[in-house]
Amino acid sequence: MAERTERLGVLGGTFDPVHVGHVVAAVNARDALHLDRVLVVVAGDPWQKRDRVVGSASDRLALVEAAFSGVDGVEASSIEVDRDAPSVTADTLEALTAPERELFLILGADAVANMSTWKRLDDTRSLATVVVIERDGEHAEPPGAGWRVEHLPIPRLDVSSTDIRDRLGDGRPIDGLVPPVVVQSIRERGLYTDAR
């Protein structure tokens, strides 16, 4: 008897820091697309944002691990942090490819709009179905033809990692914008206090 195909979601990003919008995206994608698991992949060397990333890869990974601990079917992945090379989506998807596994690449509409700048974009097309997270009427399509695409509307939450870093730098609260365990971990690690 053939094994059942695992439906695996891949939600990548810098997560600098992770916030409730990321949690909502992962949980909603898992539910709507009947995914077995969602891996939250922390970019180890985000080559397109190198000059703007504030937290170290290990700190950002620790915050993601904290944010998703106890969230059913969603887990942090260090696959890009462990790689000694720039984070390239096609490399990560190839590493996750396996018999009896179908990959779903979960992206915000803003990331989809930026896909034309990606390295190895053509290779990415055959590796996964692109899941476009759309908030408040947003819409985006991957560049070119031949993509497998799902569109997933989710509630709009006005929260961004940039705003959270600014709030921390100003000494303002971030409660409610990030999971409580992440607030605690940021404080314990002394992160983002001069993040402007």
N, C-alpha and C positions, 0 to 999 in steps of 0.2 A: 504494500500500500504506500502511495507517494506521501511524502511529508507535506504538511500545509505550508504555504508560503508565508514568511514573516513580513508584515508590513511595518517598515521602519522609517520613522520620521527623523529628519536631520535639521535642527535649528541652530545655525551658526551665527557667530557675532563676536564683537569685542567684549560686550557685557561689562562696560566700564563706568559704573557698576550695573549689575543685573537689577531689574525693577519689576513691578507688578505687571506691566505691559508684556514683558517677556513670558511671565508665568501664564497670563491669560492666553497668549498666542499658542504656547505649547499645549496647554490643556484643551483648548478649543479645537486645535488641529487633530489631536489624538482622538477626541470624541467624534468630530464630524467625519473624519476619514477612516474611522475604525482601525486606527494604527495600533499595533501591538505594543510598541514603545516609541518614545521620542528621545533622541540623544540631543542634548544641549551642548554643542561643540564650541569651546572657547578658542578663539583665534590666538595662537601662540605668538606669531609674528605677522600681524595684520599689515601687509606691505602697503596697502592703500591709505592706511591711517597712522602709519608709523610715527609721524610727528605730532599726532594728537592724542595718542593713548597715554593715559596717566598711570593707571594701576599696572603692576607687574603681571605677567601671565599667571604666576602661581597665586597671587592674591585674587585675581579675577576668577580663576578656577575655584578657589576656596569659597568665594562668595556664591558662585553658581551651585556648587555642591550643597551649600547651606540652604539656598533658596528652594531647591527642589528635593531636599531630603524629606521623605514622607509624602511626596506628591506621586500618586499611583501612576506607574507606567512612564514616568519622565525621569531621566537621569543625566547627570553631568558626564561629559566625555573629555578626556585629556588628549585625544588623538592628535590634535594640532599642536598642543603645548609640548607634547613629547617629541614631535618631529623637529629635526634640526634643519628647518628650511622655512621659507615664507609660507603662510597659510594660503593655499590655493584650493578652491572648492572641488575641482575635478580630482585632485590628488586624494582628498579626503573621501569622496564618493567611491573612487576606485578601491581604496583601502577597506571600505565597508561593504563592497560588493561581495556577495556570496551566493552559491546555489540556494534556491528556495528562499530568496530574500528580495523584496521589492522596496526600492528607496523612494522617499518623498522629501524633496528639498523645500523646507519651509522658509519663505522670505517675505519681508514686508514689501509693500508696493514701492517704497523708496529704493530698496535694494534691487528690485526687479528693473526699475527705471535706470539703474546704474550698471546693469549686467554687461552692456556693450564694452565696458572697460576691463572686464575680467580676463585673466590669463586662462588659456585653454578652454575658452567658452564653447567652441564647437564640440570638444570632447564631453563637456558637461551634459549636452543635450540628450545623449543616449543613456546616461547613467541614472537618471531619476525623473520622476514627475515633479514639476515645479508647483508648489502650493503658494499662491499669492494671498497673503494676509491683507485684507482691505478693510480700512476703518473709515466710517463716515463718508461713504460714496467714493473713496479712492478706487482707482482702477489702473492696472498696469499689465502689460503683456511682455514676455521675453522677446528679445530681438530676433528677427528672422523666423523662418518657418520650421516646422517639424518638432516642436516642443509638445510634450504631454503636460497639460496645465489644468489645475483645479483652482477655483477662486473661492476664498473663504472670508465672508464678512464677519468681523468680530466687533464688540463694543469699542468705541474710541475712548481711550484713557489719555488725558493730557499729562503725560509723564515722559521725561526723556533723561537719559544718562547725563547729558550736558547740564540740564537744570539741577539734577541731584548733586552733581559735583559743585555747581555754583552755590547751592544752598549750604552744603557742607563747608565750603570755603568761607562763607559768610557767617557760619555758626548757627544757621537756621535749621529747624527740624526737617527730617525726611520721613518721619513716621507716616505710614499709609501709602507711601510711594514705593517702598521696597518692603519685602516680607520682614517681620519683626526680627527673625534670626539674622537677617542680613544687616539690619541696623546695628544689632549687637556686635556682629563680626567686624563691621567697619570701625566701630568705636574701639574694640579691642585691638585691632591692627593699626589704629591711628591713620586710616586712609583718607585721602581727599581733603585734608584740612587746609592745604595750600593749593588746591586744584583750580586755579584760575589763570 
